């Protein structure tokens, strides 16, 4: 992943689950016109390696968790949120101003 693509991650992304297909998770900027849905997951990747993860939580009550992320080389990124246990690895398939496409490994 080139530096421009890596910098592309440094924003707030909201999961557009209705667009998921072929093993890819699709995220959009929060300004995207989403269909009504409960409990969309959101991720904010910060340039300093920290992240904010928002989701519905195990009881459907909204929760905000903090964690970290790091570039592993190539298109691989690792995300770690203490509550989730072990780190999750993902491959960035596409990233631009309108869409983030991830394949969770």
Secondary structure, 3 states (H helix, E strand, C coil): CCHHHHHHCCCEEEECHHHCECCEEEEECCCCCCCCCCCCCEEEECCCCEEEEEECCCCCCCEEEEEEEEEEECCEEEEECHHHCCCEEEEEEEECCCCEEEEEC
